Amino acid sequence: MADSTAEDLNTLRAELANLRADLGRISDTLKDVVRHGRDEAVGKAAETAEKLQDEIGRRTERLSREIEQKPLTAVFTAFGLGVVLGLLFGGRRS
């Protein structure tokens, strides 16, 4: 009976050692997955930021051309927008 218990303990120790090794490999794999996911997310964010910057540049150029072509319209539009914003955010002063 003592031999049986000793064998069971040795088997249990071996299985625990295997389990520790498996958990170590799983942990390494998870670290790799997180690292690659982070790198991918950073890459996508940089790509999106670059696209946004290009779009802002294009819209700024277009707006500049419109202002140069129609300066009077731009002035009246800016004035009207200023009046509307002033009414919305100015509040009443007593």
N, C-alpha and C positions, 0 to 999 in steps of 0.2 A: 504494500500500500504506500509506503514512503517513497518507493521508486516511482510509482505512478504519479504521486504529487510532485516530485522533483522534476519528472518529465513534463508534466503540465506547466510547471513554473518556467522551465526552460523554453517551452513552446510559446508561452505567453510573453516572455522576454523577447524572443525572436520576432514575434508578431508586432510587439510594441516598437521595436527597433525599425522594422519595415514601415510601420505606420508613421513614425517620426520622419523617416527618409521621404516617404510619399508626401507628407505635409510640407516638408522643406521644398520639394519640387513644385508642389502646387503654389506655394508662396512665391517662388521665383517666377513661375508662369504668370501669376496675377500681377506681379510687379512689372513684368514685361508688357502685359496687356495695358496696364494703366499708363505706362510711359509712352507706348505707341499711341494710345488714345489721346493723351495730352498733346503729343507732338502733332497729331492730325488736327485736333481742335485749334491749336495755335496757328497752324498753317491755314486752315479755313478762315479763321478770324482775320489773319493778315490779308488774305485774298479778298475778303469782303471789304475790309477797310480800304484797300487799294481801289476796288471798283467804286466804292462810295466817293473817294477822293477824286477819281476821274470824272464821275457824274457831276460832282459839285463844280469842278473846273469847267466842264462843258456848259453847265447852266449859268455860271458866272459870266463866261464869254458871251453867251447868247443874250443875257440881260444887258451887258455892257454895249453890245451892238445895237440892241433896241433903244437904249438910252441915247446913244449917239445919233441914231436915225430919227428918233422922235423925242427930242429933249423937252418940248412943251408938254407932251402927254405924260412923260415921266415925272415932271415937276407937279402937275395937277394930281396925278395918281399918288405921289408921295404925300402931298398936302392933304388929300382926302383921307388917306390911311392914317395920317397923324391926327386929324380931327376925330375920326372914329375911335382910335385908340385912346385919345385924350378923354373923350366922353365916357368910354367904358371904364377906364382905370382912374380917371381924375377924381371922381366922387364929387360931393358937394362941399363947398367951402363956405363957412359962415363968417 
